[in-house]
């Protein structure tokens, strides 16, 4: 059911009667509440609640066994219910643009998650449970307050793209060392002054963005090694 930009302040009852629907689009409305009735939609695979006024999500969201894609970006959420960790088939989650400040440890239960977007959420750290996302390929974290990454990130062996732009990093996180499939690493606009000698060891790296960091002149030989290998380096 597509109710995008329908001027809704409340969700009409007809939504809950169609319990067999697979996609529910409620983006760009003025919704302030998602009722627990969402738990009736057991066949739902896509739920788009982006660009609303939601301040909370009901735990019933975690009871949707088929949910594959969940968009809750650009709302007013200050926390995510731990029940979301039960969404073992979820492959895409966008929580960006909410004043969350932290992600729940339960997020590590999303074993099928392939893309996580948590940009501009005021995050100071990631939970150690992030390492449980063994299928994760893309992690988007622009515009937070991260000063580092937990060591468990080293277990994200499927990770291909990592965006850490506009955070508070003073060094390239050691947890990235040895990630076998990491192709694109965006470190723009942090506080990184020096680069680790292991950076050229990342076997799949093909794009490294270091712009707007206070890099000293020392990394020139290291960057030359990367460029000779074919890595597109931006400084």
VOPAGU-2260 file (C-alpha; in pm, 1 decimal, decimal comma):
REM VOPAGU-2260
SITE   aa  ch    i         X         Y         Z
SITE  UNK   A    0       0,0       0,0       0,0
SITE  UNK   A    1     144,6     333,3    -106,3
SITE  UNK   A    2      47,3     634,0     107,5
SITE  UNK   A    3     352,3     847,0      31,5
SITE  UNK   A    4     292,2    1220,1      80,8
SITE  UNK   A    5     -73,6    1162,0     161,2
SITE  UNK   A    6     -88,0    1434,0     427,1
SITE  UNK   A    7    -150,5    1179,0     700,3
SITE  UNK   A    8    -139,9    1258,0    1070,3
SITE  UNK   A    9    -282,9     919,6    1163,3
SITE  UNK   A   10    -267,5     585,7     985,4
SITE  UNK   A   11    -611,2     489,9     843,9
SITE  UNK   A   12    -774,3     168,9     969,8
SITE  UNK   A   13    -777,6      20,2     619,8
SITE  UNK   A   14    -401,1     -30,8     646,7
SITE  UNK   A   15    -445,4    -290,9     920,7
SITE  UNK   A   16    -717,8    -480,5     737,8
SITE  UNK   A   17    -489,2    -579,5     450,8
SITE  UNK   A   18    -280,7    -822,9     652,8
SITE  UNK   A   19    -131,4    -985,5     341,0
SITE  UNK   A   20      39,1    -675,6     203,2
SITE  UNK   A   21     412,0    -695,7     143,7
SITE  UNK   A   22     499,7    -325,3     117,8
SITE  UNK   A   23     372,3     -31,5     320,1
SITE  UNK   A   24     491,5     316,8     219,9
SITE  UNK   A   25     407,3     589,2     470,5
SITE  UNK   A   26     698,4     824,0     399,5
SITE  UNK   A   27     673,5    1203,6     392,2
SITE  UNK   A   28     366,1    1244,5     608,5
SITE  UNK   A   29     310,8    1397,2     952,6
SITE  UNK   A   30     280,7    1078,6    1155,2
SITE  UNK   A   31     365,6    1108,9    1524,1
SITE  UNK   A   32     287,3     750,0    1621,7
SITE  UNK   A   33     311,5     399,4    1480,6
SITE  UNK   A   34      49,5     186,4    1660,3
SITE  UNK   A   35     121,9    -169,6    1777,9
SITE  UNK   A   36    -120,3    -286,0    1505,8
SITE  UNK   A   37     185,5    -297,9    1280,9
SITE  UNK   A   38     239,4    -643,5    1426,9
SITE  UNK   A   39     -64,2    -773,8    1234,4
SITE  UNK   A   40     111,5    -731,0     898,5
SITE  UNK   A   41     296,2   -1062,3     915,3
SITE  UNK   A   42     376,3   -1073,5     541,9
SITE  UNK   A   43     530,9    -725,6     531,1
SITE  UNK   A   44     869,4    -709,4     361,0
SITE  UNK   A   45     917,8    -334,9     307,8
SITE  UNK   A   46     820,1     -63,7     555,3
SITE  UNK   A   47     900,2     300,0     476,0
SITE  UNK   A   48     836,9     549,1     757,6
SITE  UNK   A   49    1097,1     804,2     652,6
SITE  UNK   A   50    1040,9    1179,2     690,9
SITE  UNK   A   51     771,3    1175,4     956,6
SITE  UNK   A   52     750,0    1299,6    1316,8
SITE  UNK   A   53     783,0     968,9    1501,0
SITE  UNK   A   54     934,9     990,6    1848,8
SITE  UNK   A   55     923,6     616,1    1921,7
SITE  UNK   A   56     877,8     278,9    1754,8
SITE  UNK   A   57     663,2      -0,4    1900,4
SITE  UNK   A   58     833,7    -330,0    1994,6
SITE  UNK   A   59     581,3    -507,1    1770,4
SITE  UNK   A   60     804,8    -412,2    1477,9
SITE  UNK   A   61    1034,6    -688,8    1589,4
SITE  UNK   A   62     762,2    -949,9    1537,1
SITE  UNK   A   63     747,5    -912,8    1157,5
SITE  UNK   A   64     916,6   -1233,2    1039,3
SITE  UNK   A   65     945,7   -1141,6     669,6
SITE  UNK   A   66    1061,8    -779,7     702,6
SITE  UNK   A   67    1348,3    -717,9     462,6
SITE  UNK   A   68    1376,5    -337,2     434,8
SITE  UNK   A   69    1306,0     -79,8     706,7
SITE  UNK   A   70    1328,2     297,0     658,5
SITE  UNK   A   71    1280,9     516,5     965,9
SITE  UNK   A   72    1518,6     798,6     868,5
SITE  UNK   A   73    1449,3    1167,3     934,6
SITE  UNK   A   74    1216,2    1128,9    1229,3
SITE  UNK   A   75    1250,1    1227,6    1597,3
SITE  UNK   A   76    1357,3     894,5    1738,6
SITE  UNK   A   77    1577,5     906,0    2049,2
SITE  UNK   A   78    1612,3     527,9    2077,6
SITE  UNK   A   79    1545,5     208,4    1887,0
SITE  UNK   A   80    1357,5     -76,7    2057,0
SITE  UNK   A   81    1570,6    -378,5    2140,3
SITE  UNK   A   82    1299,8    -589,5    1975,3
SITE  UNK   A   83    1437,2    -486,6    1635,7
SITE  UNK   A   84    1720,3    -729,0    1698,1
SITE  UNK   A   85    1476,1   -1011,8    1625,9
SITE  UNK   A   86    1451,3    -905,1    1259,2
SITE  UNK   A   87    1678,8   -1183,7    1143,5
SITE  UNK   A   88    1580,9   -1143,1     774,4
SITE  UNK   A   89    1629,3    -767,6     753,4
SITE  UNK   A   90    1884,6    -673,6     486,8
SITE  UNK   A   91    1850,2    -290,9     482,9
SITE  UNK   A   92    1807,5     -49,1     772,1
SITE  UNK   A   93    1810,5     330,4     751,6
SITE  UNK   A   94    1789,9     516,2    1085,1
SITE  UNK   A   95    1974,9     829,6     971,3
SITE  UNK   A   96    1876,8    1179,8    1077,1
SITE  UNK   A   97    1739,4    1081,0    1418,5
SITE  UNK   A   98    1882,6    1208,8    1752,5
SITE  UNK   A   99    1958,6     855,2    1870,1
SITE  UNK   A  100    2302,7     907,7    2028,4
SITE  UNK   A  101    2346,6     528,7    2044,2
SITE  UNK   A  102    2248,4     206,5    1871,6
SITE  UNK   A  103    2112,1     -80,8    2081,6
SITE  UNK   A  104    2332,1    -384,2    2138,9
SITE  UNK   A  105    2041,5    -592,4    2007,5
SITE  UNK   A  106    2126,6    -471,8    1657,3
SITE  UNK   A  107    2382,9    -750,4    1648,0
SITE  UNK   A  108    2095,2    -996,5    1606,2
SITE  UNK   A  109    2023,0    -876,7    1254,4
SITE  UNK   A  110    2223,0   -1158,1    1100,2
SITE  UNK   A  111    2113,7   -1089,7     739,6
SITE  UNK   A  112    2173,6    -712,1     744,0
SITE  UNK   A  113    2371,7    -601,5     438,4
SITE  UNK   A  114    2339,9    -221,4     458,2
SITE  UNK   A  115    2314,2      -0,7     765,2
SITE  UNK   A  116    2269,5     375,4     738,2
SITE  UNK   A  117    2306,1     573,1    1060,3
SITE  UNK   A  118    2418,6     915,2     939,6
SITE  UNK   A  119    2376,9    1224,8    1156,7
SITE  UNK   A  120    2251,0    1039,2    1463,9
SITE  UNK   A  121    2482,5    1193,7    1724,7
SITE  UNK   A  122    2658,1     860,4    1781,3
SITE  UNK   A  123    2964,5     874,8    2006,8
SITE  UNK   A  124    3039,3     504,0    1977,7
SITE  UNK   A  125    2910,5     184,4    1821,4
SITE  UNK   A  126    2806,2    -115,5    2029,1
SITE  UNK   A  127    3050,3    -405,1    2038,3
SITE  UNK   A  128    2761,7    -617,7    1906,6
SITE  UNK   A  129    2809,1    -454,4    1565,5
SITE  UNK   A  130    3059,3    -731,6    1500,3
SITE  UNK   A  131    2769,4    -976,6    1485,0
SITE  UNK   A  132    2658,0    -834,7    1149,8
SITE  UNK   A  133    2848,2   -1091,3     951,1
SITE  UNK   A  134    2663,3   -1020,1     624,8
SITE  UNK   A  135    2713,2    -641,0     638,0
SITE  UNK   A  136    2847,5    -492,2     311,8
SITE  UNK   A  137    2787,1    -119,3     356,5
SITE  UNK   A  138    2807,7      94,1     671,5
SITE  UNK   A  139    2722,2     464,6     644,7
SITE  UNK   A  140    2811,2     678,0     949,0
SITE  UNK   A  141    2861,0    1032,2     821,3
SITE  UNK   A  142    2814,1    1324,6    1055,8
SITE  UNK   A  143    2835,0    1154,3    1394,5
SITE  UNK   A  144    3078,4    1206,4    1685,8
SITE  UNK   A  145    3274,3     884,6    1661,4
SITE  UNK   A  146    3629,1     895,2    1795,5
SITE  UNK   A  147    3692,2     528,7    1711,1
SITE  UNK   A  148    3538,2     194,4    1624,9
SITE  UNK   A  149    3506,0    -114,8    1845,7
SITE  UNK   A  150    3747,1    -398,9    1784,5
SITE  UNK   A  151    3456,3    -621,7    1682,7
SITE  UNK   A  152    3442,6    -435,4    1348,5
SITE  UNK   A  153    3731,9    -660,5    1247,7
SITE  UNK   A  154    3474,2    -940,2    1219,4
SITE  UNK   A  155    3282,1    -764,2     940,6
SITE  UNK   A  156    3449,1    -974,3     675,2
SITE  UNK   A  157    3189,7    -891,1     408,1
SITE  UNK   A  158    3224,7    -514,0     450,6
SITE  UNK   A  159    3290,0    -338,1     119,6
SITE  UNK   A  160    3205,3      27,6     180,5
SITE  UNK   A  161    3260,0     229,7     498,1
SITE  UNK   A  162    3166,9     595,9     531,6
SITE  UNK   A  163    3316,6     772,0     834,9
SITE  UNK   A  164    3304,6    1125,1     697,3
SITE  UNK   A  165    3261,5    1415,4     942,7
SITE  UNK   A  166    3336,5    1237,6    1267,8
SITE  UNK   A  167    3602,2    1292,4    1537,3
SITE  UNK   A  168    3859,2    1030,9    1442,4
SITE  UNK   A  169    4221,3    1112,4    1520,3
SITE  UNK   A  170    4349,2     788,4    1365,4
SITE  UNK   A  171    4240,2     528,0    1113,6
SITE  UNK   A  172    4062,8     264,8    1329,2
SITE  UNK   A  173    4283,2     -40,7    1384,6
SITE  UNK   A  174    3974,4    -262,0    1359,9
SITE  UNK   A  175    3981,1    -208,7     981,4
SITE  UNK   A  176    4314,9    -380,6     944,1
SITE  UNK   A  177    4287,5    -696,3     739,6
SITE  UNK   A  178    3927,0    -655,3     625,4
SITE  UNK   A  179    3950,1    -862,0     307,2
SITE  UNK   A  180    3676,8    -702,8      95,9
SITE  UNK   A  181    3686,6    -336,3     202,0
SITE  UNK   A  182    3690,4    -140,0    -125,9
SITE  UNK   A  183    3591,1     214,6     -37,1
SITE  UNK   A  184    3690,7     400,7     277,3
SITE  UNK   A  185    3567,3     757,0     330,6
SITE  UNK   A  186    3751,9     940,9     610,4
SITE  UNK   A  187    3686,0    1296,4     499,8
SITE  UNK   A  188    3668,6    1580,1     752,9
SITE  UNK   A  189    3810,0    1406,4    1058,9
SITE  UNK   A  190    4120,3    1490,5    1268,7
SITE  UNK   A  191    4362,0    1235,5    1127,1
SITE  UNK   A  192    4723,5    1356,8    1120,3
SITE  UNK   A  193    4904,7    1031,2    1043,9
SITE  UNK   A  194    4830,5     708,4     858,9
SITE  UNK   A  195    4905,8     355,4     980,5
SITE  UNK   A  196    5169,3     152,8     790,4
SITE  UNK   A  197    4921,4    -135,1     740,1
SITE  UNK   A  198    4687,8      68,1     517,6
SITE  UNK   A  199    4836,3     -67,5     188,7
SITE  UNK   A  200    4775,9    -419,1     320,3
SITE  UNK   A  201    4399,7    -386,7     265,9
SITE  UNK   A  202    4377,8    -622,3     -33,2
SITE  UNK   A  203    4058,9    -494,9    -197,8
SITE  UNK   A  204    4094,1    -120,5    -133,8
SITE  UNK   A  205    4035,2      83,2    -452,0
SITE  UNK   A  206    3923,4     424,4    -317,0
SITE  UNK   A  207    4051,0     612,6     -12,1
SITE  UNK   A  208    3921,3     962,2      64,0
SITE  UNK   A  209    4132,1    1157,1     315,6
SITE  UNK   A  210    4034,0    1512,9     226,3
SITE  UNK   A  211    3998,1    1776,4     497,2
SITE  UNK   A  212    4218,9    1600,4     751,9
SITE  UNK   A  213    4530,9    1763,9     905,6
SITE  UNK   A  214    4766,7    1510,1     744,4
SITE  UNK   A  215    5138,3    1580,1     778,9
SITE  UNK   A  216    5388,4    1533,0     497,7
SITE  UNK   A  217    5508,8    1193,6     623,1
SITE  UNK   A  218    5245,6     972,6     458,2
SITE  UNK   A  219    5359,9    1061,7     104,6
SITE  UNK   A  220    5555,2     733,3      51,2
SITE  UNK   A  221    5267,8     531,1     188,7
SITE  UNK   A  222    5018,3     706,7     -36,9
SITE  UNK   A  223    5248,5     654,1    -332,3
SITE  UNK   A  224    5243,0     280,6    -261,1
SITE  UNK   A  225    4864,0     285,7    -265,2
SITE  UNK   A  226    4849,5     483,2    -589,3
SITE  UNK   A  227    5096,7     254,3    -762,0
SITE  UNK   A  228    4868,1     -32,4    -670,9
SITE  UNK   A  229    4578,7     143,5    -845,6
SITE  UNK   A  230    4400,3     284,9    -540,8
SITE  UNK   A  231    4224,3     617,1    -607,4
SITE  UNK   A  232    4352,2     831,4    -319,5
SITE  UNK   A  233    4204,5    1175,5    -250,9
SITE  UNK   A  234    4390,4    1413,4     -17,4
